[in-house]
Amino acid sequence: MEIADLVMLGAPVMKGRAVDSALQSKVCDLERAIRRLKLLPAHDALVLLRNSLAMPKLLYTLRTSPCAGNPLLTQFDDTLRDGLSSILNVHLTDDQWIQASLPMQDGGLGLRSACMLAPSAFLASAAATLELQNEILPTRFQQLDDHCIRDAREIWSETANVPEPASPANRVQKV
């Protein structure tokens, strides 16, 4: 088996065909769910979409696999945006979509953008498991540079338009 096809516990291990396949499956699932949600009242469909069918279905993959920068995340976001527009029967401009993708406490609908969330989700998972990895792995593997984490940090810095935080702040999920 090639490393690009490797899946462990339902999560692709490295960037490649396995990540593409997992994300494409999530896009297809979202499209199917939106077709069915159109049959429900708008408020019920929105609640189900936000709390069960959009990000909750994708979050495990985002936290466990290096998905940041994958073009299928843009396709997922576009599908989610189009689905929201059809469920609510309104056209969303780019600014309205950005506001809708904000958390509810910040005035949004809580339908998070997969492109924006992917680097943070992966980095949070990597930071949370770093100590356990260091306890499990032999010393010679602890110093290896993980290019997936490095790539996610670069994408996060570019997207957030801020420099990467220095250690130990780079291991804290919320300041």
For each residue, the residues with C-beta under 8 A, 3 or more apart:
1: 5 6
2: 5 6 16
3: 6 13 14 16
4: 14 15 16 17 18
5: 1 2 16 17 18
6: 1 2 3 12 13 14 18
7: 10 11 12 13 18 22
8: 11 13
9: 64
10: 7 60
11: 7 8 22 60 61 64 65
12: 6 7 15 16 18 19 21 22 61 65
13: 3 6 7 8 18 65
14: 3 4 6 18 19 66 148
15: 4 12 19 66 70 148
16: 2 3 4 5 12 19 20
17: 4 5 20 21
18: 4 5 6 7 12 13 14 21 22 65
19: 12 14 15 16 22 23 65 66 67 70
20: 16 17 23 24 70 72
21: 12 17 18 24 25
22: 7 11 12 18 19 25 26 61 65
23: 19 20 26 27 61 67 70 72 73 76
24: 20 21 27 28 72
25: 21 22 28 29
26: 22 23 29 30 57 58 61 76
27: 23 24 30 31 72 75 76 79
28: 24 25 31 32
29: 25 26 32 33 57
30: 26 27 33 34 53 54 57 76 79 80 83
31: 27 28 34 35 79 83
32: 28 29 35 36
33: 29 30 36 37 49 53 83
34: 30 31 37 38 49 79 82 83 86 87
35: 31 32 38
36: 32 33 39 40
37: 33 34 40 45 48 49 53 83 87
38: 34 35 45 86 87
39: 36
40: 36 37 44 45 48
41: 44 45
42: 45 46 87 88 89
43: 46 47
44: 40 41 47 48
45: 37 38 40 41 42 48 49 87
46: 42 43 49 50 84 87 88 109
47: 43 44 50 51
48: 37 40 44 45 51 52 53
49: 33 34 37 45 46 52 53 54 80 83 84 87 111
50: 46 47 54 55 109 110 111
51: 47 48 56
52: 48 49 56 57
53: 30 33 37 48 49 56 57
54: 30 49 50 57 58 80 111 112
55: 50 58 59 111 112 114 117
56: 51 52 53 59
57: 26 29 30 52 53 54
58: 26 54 55 61 62 76 114
59: 55 56 62 63 117 121
60: 10 11 63 64
61: 11 12 22 23 26 58 64 65 67
62: 58 59 65 67 114 117 118 121 122
63: 59 60 121 122 124 125
64: 9 11 60 61 122 125
65: 11 12 13 18 19 22 61 62 122
66: 14 15 19 122 148 151 152
67: 19 23 61 62 70 73 118 122
68: 73 118 119 122 151 152 155 156
69: 73 118 151 155
70: 15 19 20 23 67 73 118
71: 74 75
72: 20 23 24 27 75 76
73: 23 67 68 69 70 76 77 114 115 118
74: 71 77 78 115
75: 27 71 72 78 79
76: 23 26 27 30 58 72 73 79 80 114
77: 73 74 80 81 113 114 115
78: 74 75 81 82
79: 27 30 31 34 75 76 82 83
80: 30 49 54 76 77 83 84 111 114
81: 77 78 84 85 92 97 100
82: 34 78 79 85 86
83: 30 31 33 34 37 49 79 80 86 87
84: 46 49 80 81 87 88 92 100 109 111
85: 81 82 88 89 90 91 92
86: 34 38 82 83 89
87: 34 37 38 42 45 46 49 83 84
88: 42 46 84 85
89: 42 85 86
90: 85
91: 85
92: 81 84 85 96 97 100
93: 96 97
94: 97 98
95: 98 99
96: 92 93 99 100
97: 81 92 93 94 100 101
98: 94 95 101 102
99: 95 96 102 107 108
100: 81 84 92 96 97 108 109 111
101: 97 98 108 109 111 112 113 116
102: 98 99 106 107 108 109 110
103: 106 108 110 112
104: 107 108 109 110
105:
106: 102 103
107: 99 102 104
108: 99 100 101 102 103 104 111
109: 46 50 84 100 101 102 104
110: 50 102 103 104
111: 49 50 54 55 80 84 100 101 108
112: 54 55 101 103 116 117
113: 77 101 116 117
114: 55 58 62 73 76 77 80 117 118
115: 73 74 77 118 159
116: 101 112 113 120 159
117: 55 59 62 112 113 114 120 121
118: 62 67 68 69 70 73 114 115 121 122 152 155
119: 68 122 123 152 153 155 156 159
120: 116 117 123 124 156
121: 59 62 63 117 118 124 125
122: 62 63 64 65 66 67 68 118 119 125 126 148 149 152
123: 119 120 126 127 149 152 153 156
124: 63 120 121 127 128 173
125: 63 64 121 122 128 129
126: 122 123 129 130 146 149 152
127: 123 124 130 170 171 172 173
128: 124 125 173
129: 125 126 132 133
130: 126 127 133 134 171
131: 134 135
132: 129 135 136
133: 129 130 136 137 142
134: 130 131 137 142
135: 131 132
136: 132 133
137: 133 134 141 142
138: 141 142
139: 142 143
140: 143
141: 137 138 144
142: 133 134 137 138 139
143: 139 140
144: 141
145: 150
146: 126 149 150
147: 150 151
148: 14 15 66 122 151 152
149: 122 123 126 146 152 153
150: 145 146 147 153 154
151: 66 68 69 147 148 154 155
152: 66 68 118 119 122 123 126 148 149 155 156
153: 119 123 149 150 156 157 164
154: 150 151 157 158
155: 68 69 118 119 151 152 158 159
156: 68 119 120 123 152 153 159 160 164
157: 153 154 160 161 162 163 164
158: 154 155 161
159: 115 116 119 155 156
160: 156 157
161: 157 158
162: 157
163: 157
164: 153 156 157 170
165: 169 170
166: 169 170
167: 170 171
168: 171 172
169: 165 166 172 175
170: 127 164 165 166 167
171: 127 130 167 168
172: 127 168 169 175
173: 124 127 128
174:
175: 169 172
